[in-house]
Amino acid sequence: MSETSENLTDEGFVSFGQKLVSSESFRTLFREGMALVEETAAYLDGEGREESRKLARAAALAYATESMRLTTRLMQIASWLLIQRAANEGEMNQEQARQEKQKVKLTTGRSTVAIETFESLPERLRELVDRTERLQGRVLMLENQINGKAEEPVRSNPIESQLALLRTAFTGA
């Protein structure tokens, strides 16, 4: 089967998502995702562990919560990337990949930790959470394109939380 016919939809159109996952852009996304997994693991096992010991009780609990969510999110992203790479390299067909990807739970859930508590967490952890959420958004967008879904994942406005803090500061509400 030619590359063109593999990327055709049932209607005979070229699937942008299928074309994208077999491109250099996907390979770059894959490398970025795997590097983020390694970077995060190194941080959580080293510097992050030391930083968490210095936190107050509420912040330490938030750190534990966020680090578990971060690890879970990264493992889901890595699973999706590995499945897609296996499909791209012919180790499984697209139907097998689709079935396996259904087991992966890519959600857009944001932190449930209060913003003030989140802001008290180590800067490096917050940065890793942010980078992972952005990566997950890109993976979700790609998955939607592969599945022919036009809508983008719903993402919260990063400025919205800051505006809420300002409103609270000036109105006391």
C-alpha positions as CSV (number, residue, x, y, z in Angstrom):
1,M,0.0,0.0,0.0
2,S,1.4,3.4,-0.9
3,E,1.9,6.2,1.6
4,T,-0.8,8.2,-0.2
5,S,-3.4,5.4,0.0
6,E,-2.6,4.8,3.6
7,N,-3.4,8.4,4.4
8,L,-6.7,8.5,2.6
9,T,-10.0,8.8,4.5
10,D,-13.1,6.7,3.7
11,E,-14.2,9.6,1.5
12,G,-10.9,9.5,-0.5
13,F,-9.4,12.6,1.1
14,V,-5.9,12.8,2.4
15,S,-6.0,12.6,6.2
16,F,-4.0,15.5,7.6
17,G,-3.6,13.8,10.9
18,Q,-2.3,10.6,9.4
19,K,0.1,12.6,7.2
20,L,1.3,14.5,10.2
21,V,2.1,11.5,12.4
22,S,4.3,10.1,9.7
23,S,6.3,13.4,9.3
24,E,9.4,14.9,10.8
25,S,7.1,16.9,13.0
26,F,5.9,13.8,14.8
27,R,9.5,12.5,15.2
28,T,10.3,15.9,16.8
29,L,7.3,15.6,19.1
30,F,8.3,12.1,20.0
31,R,11.8,13.1,20.9
32,E,10.5,16.1,22.9
33,G,8.1,13.9,24.8
34,M,10.6,11.2,25.7
35,A,13.1,13.9,26.7
36,L,10.5,15.5,29.0
37,V,9.8,12.1,30.6
38,E,13.5,11.6,31.3
39,E,14.0,15.2,32.5
40,T,11.0,15.0,34.9
41,A,12.1,11.6,36.3
42,A,15.5,13.0,37.0
43,Y,14.1,16.1,38.7
44,L,11.6,14.1,40.8
45,D,14.2,11.6,41.9
46,G,16.9,14.2,42.7
47,E,16.5,18.0,43.1
48,G,12.7,17.7,43.4
49,R,12.9,15.3,46.3
50,E,15.2,17.7,48.1
51,E,13.0,20.7,47.4
52,S,9.9,18.8,48.6
53,R,11.5,18.2,52.0
54,K,11.8,21.9,52.6
55,L,8.1,22.7,52.0
56,A,5.5,23.4,54.6
57,R,2.9,20.7,55.2
58,A,0.2,22.0,52.8
59,A,2.7,22.7,50.1
60,A,4.3,19.3,50.6
61,L,0.9,17.6,50.1
62,A,0.4,19.7,47.0
63,Y,3.8,18.7,45.8
64,A,3.0,15.1,46.2
65,T,-0.3,15.5,44.4
66,E,1.2,17.5,41.5
67,S,4.1,15.1,41.1
68,M,1.8,12.1,40.9
69,R,-0.4,13.9,38.4
70,L,2.6,14.9,36.4
71,T,4.0,11.4,36.3
72,T,0.7,9.9,35.3
73,R,0.2,12.5,32.6
74,L,3.7,11.9,31.2
75,M,3.2,8.1,31.2
76,Q,0.0,8.5,29.2
77,I,1.7,10.8,26.7
78,A,4.6,8.4,26.4
79,S,2.3,5.5,25.9
80,W,0.4,7.4,23.1
81,L,3.7,8.4,21.4
82,L,5.1,4.8,21.6
83,I,1.9,3.4,20.1
84,Q,1.9,5.9,17.3
85,R,5.5,5.3,16.5
86,A,4.9,1.6,16.4
87,A,2.1,2.2,13.9
88,N,4.3,4.5,11.9
89,E,7.1,1.9,11.7
90,G,4.7,-0.9,10.7
91,E,5.0,-2.8,14.0
92,M,1.2,-2.6,14.3
93,N,-1.5,-1.6,11.9
94,Q,-3.6,1.5,12.3
95,E,-6.6,-0.5,13.7
96,Q,-4.4,-2.1,16.4
97,A,-2.9,1.3,17.2
98,R,-6.4,2.8,17.5
99,Q,-7.5,0.0,19.9
100,E,-4.3,0.4,22.0
101,K,-4.7,4.2,22.1
102,Q,-8.2,3.8,23.5
103,K,-6.6,2.5,26.6
104,V,-4.6,5.7,27.0
105,K,-6.4,8.4,29.0
106,L,-5.3,11.8,27.6
107,T,-7.3,14.3,29.5
108,T,-7.1,18.1,29.8
109,G,-7.5,18.2,33.5
110,R,-5.8,21.1,35.2
111,S,-4.4,21.2,38.7
112,T,-7.0,21.1,41.5
113,V,-4.6,22.6,43.9
114,A,-5.4,26.2,45.0
115,I,-3.5,28.7,42.9
116,E,-1.8,30.2,46.0
117,T,-0.6,26.7,47.0
118,F,0.5,25.9,43.5
119,E,2.5,29.1,43.3
120,S,4.3,28.1,46.5
121,L,5.6,24.9,44.8
122,P,9.2,24.9,43.5
123,E,9.5,26.8,40.3
124,R,11.0,23.8,38.5
125,L,8.0,21.6,39.3
126,R,5.6,24.3,38.1
127,E,7.6,24.6,34.9
128,L,7.5,20.9,34.3
129,V,3.7,20.8,34.9
130,D,3.2,23.6,32.4
131,R,5.5,22.0,29.7
132,T,3.7,18.7,30.2
133,E,0.3,20.3,29.9
134,R,1.3,22.0,26.6
135,L,2.8,18.8,25.3
136,Q,-0.4,16.9,26.2
137,G,-2.5,19.6,24.4
138,R,-0.4,19.0,21.2
139,V,-0.8,15.3,21.5
140,L,-4.6,15.7,22.0
141,M,-4.8,18.0,19.0
142,L,-2.9,15.4,16.9
143,E,-5.1,12.6,18.1
144,N,-8.2,14.6,17.2
145,Q,-6.8,15.3,13.7
146,I,-6.1,11.6,13.2
147,N,-9.6,10.7,14.2
148,G,-11.0,13.4,12.0
149,K,-12.3,15.6,14.8
150,A,-12.2,19.3,13.9
151,E,-12.4,20.7,17.4
152,E,-9.4,21.5,19.4
153,P,-9.2,20.3,23.0
154,V,-10.7,22.9,25.5
155,R,-7.9,24.6,27.3
156,S,-8.2,27.1,30.1
157,N,-6.9,30.6,29.5
158,P,-3.5,30.8,31.4
159,I,-4.2,34.5,32.1
160,E,-7.6,33.7,33.6
161,S,-6.2,32.5,36.9
162,Q,-4.0,35.6,37.2
163,L,-7.0,37.9,36.5
164,A,-9.0,36.1,39.2
165,L,-6.2,36.7,41.7
166,L,-6.2,40.4,40.8
167,R,-10.0,40.6,41.2
168,T,-9.7,39.0,44.6
169,A,-6.9,41.3,45.7
170,F,-8.7,44.5,44.7
171,T,-12.3,43.5,45.6
172,G,-11.8,41.1,48.4
173,A,-14.2,38.7,46.7
